[in-house]
Amino acid sequence: MKKLAAIAAAAAVLGLGSNAMAAQYELKIQAAQGSSSIYTQVLERLGDRIEKLSQGQISVEILPEGAVVKAGGILDAVNKGLINGGQAWTHYWSGKHPAGVLFAAPTAGLGMGLDQDSVMAWILEGEGGKLLDEYYQQVLKMDIKPYLAMPMGPEPFGWFKQSYKSLDEIRKVKFRSPPGVPALSFQELGMKTVAMPGPDIIPAAQRGVIDAAEWISPADDAILGFQEIWKHFYLQGLHQVISIADIIINKTWYDSLPQHLQYVIDESMKACVTDMKFYNVSANSMALKKLVQEQGVIIEETPTDYVAAYMAAAKKVNDRFAKDPFYAKVYKSLQDWAHLTVPYQKRCNGIYYNMGQAAMDAGVITDYQK
């Protein structure tokens, strides 16, 4: 009997788990969107991964937006331990400190051509991860262990009533935009912007409050019914060309875990990066095909003069915010990373675009036309 007890104790120390070890720790993660979103579906996969790798020692429950708090209340809820996990975007907390946007969605690649993979590399291989910890724990003074783990960009420019050939034409629309640096950059171009939650967009369009709008992606936009209002879909957006959701965990809860379970969570978050990237390609491609073939959506090309103008506007807005010391610190780190990575990434990414364009020019590939 003593020998069996010793074996059981050793198994517990090593985290080798048994039914007796099941659900020692509970992790509840509330999402910032509904259960049908592809973000929430990837969170479900993350929860399953953590449960299996922990051999049942951690049970995970994924909650949709509003289950405990509204999306805007997730950070405070996790900080206070009302829930011990949440998913949103750091730019949601830009009202607490504007540097949040630099982690989740550095607008227009900082106006320097920075891409999403490079930002993830900055987080995991550069100093971005340490700065992210500093943002939550020292600047916001939150009891938070953060992970930038759900790369979803580039988000589309948005949905419009008609085709546009120039920036001057686009300037005339009233546009639903995310708040903060993206909206300020649009305003710098002379566009009128309105901020509102996703569920309010369609009613606002029906009342004539807005002429055009952006949300997340073909799959998530279709869930809200954007295609019932607008038929012209511009995929090539700049305001959130980089869009990386983060997952936050109550740090006191995380620190209470045995080291091997902390490692399970850390590595599961890295796996979530890959899961999100590839599921994003699959789900959005299928959604876009359906939008075109079954619902009459037209894929449009974003006017080239808009690209350079919006990049310049975003850089001007970022420079304005850089008067804040911490914003300047993160901004400088990302600028240095852009100088390092853009020359390489531009050429690597460019060949994929050129190959796709060549295939379309040859008629081998079409925009889902039957």
N, C-alpha and C positions, 0 to 999 in steps of 0.2 A: 504493500500500500504506500509506504514511504517512497519507494522507487517510482511508482506511478505519479505521485504528487510532485516529485522532483522533475519528472519529464514534463508534466503539465506546466510547471512554473517556468522551465526553460523555454518551452514553446511560446509562452506568453511574452517573455523577455525578447525573444527573437521575432515576435510578430508572426508566428507560423499559424496562428488562428485555428479555431475549431468552433463548433456551435456554441460552446460556452463563452467564446471570446467575441461572439457576434455583437455588433452595434454597441460597442463601448463608447463610441463618439458619434454624435449626430451633427450633420452639416446641412443646413437649410439655405439654399441659394435662391433669392428672388430675382427674377429677370426684370428688365426694363420694358419688355414688350409681352404680347400675348403668347399663348401656348402654341399657336399655329406658325409663329415666326421661325425662320430657319435658325436664328440665333438660339431660340429656346430649344429647338430640336438638337442642336449641337451641345447645349448644356446638359441635356438628358444623356447624351453619349458620354460626356465628361463624368457625370454622376455614376454611371454604370462602370466606367473605367476605375474610378476611385474605389468603389465598393469591391470590385474584383481584385485589384492590386493590393488592397488592404486586407484581403481575405475575410471580408465582412466586419472588420473592426470599426470601420467608418460607414455609417449609413448616410445616404445623400437623398435629399428631397429637393426637387426643382419646382419653384413656385412661379406662376405667371405674374405679370404686372398687376398691382392692386391687391394681390392676395393678402398682404400684410400692410404695405404702404404704397403710395403712388410712386412712380418712377423717380420723381424729384426728391423723395424722402429716403431713398435706398442708402445713401452714404451715412446719414445720421442714424438710421436704424441699425446698420452694421456696427458703427462706432459704439453705440450704446448696448449692443448685444441683444436687441429685440429680435433680430435674425443674425446669424453668424456668417452669412455670405450674401453677396449681391453681384449683379452684373449690370453695367451701364457703360458710359464713356466718360473719360476724365473731363471732357469739355462740358459735361453736365454741371460740373462744380466750378465753372469759370466765374460764376458770381461770387464765390468764396475767394478765388484767386485766378486770374486770367491765364496763368501758365498751363492750366489743364488742357487747353486746346493743343498745345505743342506735343503732347504725348499721344492723344487719341486721333487727332486730325490736324496736323500741321498744314494749314490751308495753302492750296496750290503748291505743295511741296516746298513751302517757304518762299516761293517765287524763284527757287534755285534748281528745280528739276529733281528734287528728292523724291524717291518712290517708296512704296509701302514695305517692300522686302528690306530696303536699306534701313528704314525706321525699326523694323523688327530686329535687324542685326545690331543696330545701335542699342536697343534694349538688352539683348542677350549677349552681345560680344563687346559692346562699347560701354560708355558710362551711363547710358540711359536708364538701366535698371536701378542704379544707386540714386539717380536724380528722381525717379518715380517714387522710391521709398521716401526720399526727403520731402517731396511734394506732399504726400499724404501725412507722414508722421511728424514732420517738423514745421512745414508751412501751414498746413490745414490743422495740425495738432489733433489728428485722428488716430484712434487705436486700430490701425488698418495694416494688413499685409496685402499688397497689391500685386496683380499679375496682368500684364498686357498680353492677352492670350487669344483674341478673336479678330484676326485681320479680315476685313470684309470689303475693302475698297478695291478699285475706285467706285464710289457711289455715282449713279447717273446724274447728269446736269438736271434733268427733270422732264416734266410732261407739259406740253404746250398745245394750243388750239390750232396752230398752223406751222408751216415751215418758215425758217428764218435764214437769211443769207448773210447777215452782217450784225455786228454788235449794235449799230445804231437802231436796228429794228427791235432787237431784244430789250434795249433800254426802256422801251415803252410799256412793258408788261408789269403788272403788280404780282410779285413773286413770293411764294411761301419759301422761306429760307430758315436754316438753323440760326439761332442767335449768335452773338459774339463776333469773332473775327470773320467767319464766312459772310454774315450779314453786312458787317461794316465794309467788307471788300466789295460786295455788290453795290452798296451805297456809294462807295468811292467811284464806281463806274457810272453812277447816275441812276441806278435802278431803285425802284420802290420795293421794299421788302416787308413781309409780315411773318412773325413767328407764331407758331401754334402747334399743339400736340397732333400726332398722326390722325387720331379719330376725328379731329375737327376739320381736317383739310377738305374732304368732300363736301360737307355742308357749307363751308365757306365759299367753295367754288360755285355751288348751286345758287348762293345768294349774291354772287358777283363781287365778293370781298377780295378775291384773288383771281388772276387770269391764268396763272401757271403755278406749278409746285414741284418740289422734290420731296422724297422720303428716304428710302433705304436702297432698294434693289428691285429688279423685275419681279422676283418671287414675292417679296413682302409688299410691294406696291400693288400687285394684282389682288392680294388678299383684301386690301382696303377699297379696291374698285376704281383705281385711277383711270383705267382704260374705258370706263363708262362715261367719263367726263372729257378726257383728252385722247387724241389718237396719234399725236406726234411726240415721239419719245427720243430724247437726246441722251445717249448713253455716256458720252464723253464729258464728264463733269470735272470741275476743278476745286469747287468749294470744299469737298470732302474726297478728293482724289486718293487720300490716305484716310482710312477709317478703321480704327482698331478698338474694339470694345475691350474693356478690362473686367476682370473678376476680382472682387475684393473679399477678404476674409477678416473677421475680427482677430486682431493680432494676439490678444490675450488667450483666446481659444486656440489659435494656431500654436502658440508657444507652450501650451499645456500638453500638446501631443508628444508621444515618444518620437525620438529622432527618425526612426524608420518610417513612421506615418507622415511626418513632415516631408520626407523624401518622396513618398507616394504622391502627395499633393503637388509638390514642386514638379515632378516629372510628368504627372498627368496634365498639368497646365501647359507644359511644352508640347505634349502630344496634341492638346487642344488646338494649338496654333496650326498644325498640319491638317487636322480634321476640318477646321473652319475653312482654310484655304481651298481644299479640294471639294468639299461639299458645296461651297459657294459657287464654284465653276459648274458643277453638275446641276444643282437646283435652279440657278439663274438661267442657264442655257435652256433647260427644259421649259421654264416659265416663259422666257422670251419667245421661244418657238411657238408656244401655244398662243401667246398674245398676238403674234403676227398672223399665224395661219387661221386661227379661229375667231379672233376678235378685232381684226382689221387695223392693228397698230402698225404705224410706219416708223421704222428706225431711221433717224435723221443724223446727219453729220454736223457736229458743232462748228460754227464759223471759225475760221483760223484766226481772224483778228481778235476774237474774244479771248483766245488762249493767252496771247502775250499781254493783252490789256489787263486781264484778271490777275495774272501772275504779278505784274507790276503793282497793282492795287493791293494785293495781299501782302507783298513785301513792305509797302508803305504803312499799312496798318500794324504789321508786326513790329516795325521799327518804332512806332508810336508807343506800343505796350512795353517795349524794352527799356523804358525809363525805370520800371520796377526791377530791383536787383536780382530777385530770383528768376523772373521772366528772362532777364538779360543773360543769366547764367545758363539756363536751359537752351535759349535761342542760340547762343554762341556755340554750345556743344553740338547742336544740330547743324549749324552752319559749317562747322569744321568737318562734321561727318559727311555733309553734302559735298564739300570740296574733295573728300577722299573717295566717295562712292559713285557720284554721278557720272564721271567720265567712263567708268567701267560699266555701270548699269545701263547707261544710255545706249551704248553700243550693243550690249547683250539683249536688252529688251527690244531694241529697234529691229533686230533681225526677225523676231517673231511677227511684229507688225508688218514688215515688208513681205514676209512669206505669205501671210494671210491676205494681204492686198493683192499680191501676184496671183494667188489662187482665185480670188474673186474676179480680178480682171480677165483671167482665162476662162471664167465660167465654171470652174471646177467646184467652187463653193458659192452659194447665194445667201442672202439674208432671209433664210427660211422660206423663200418663195417656192410655191409648189410648181 
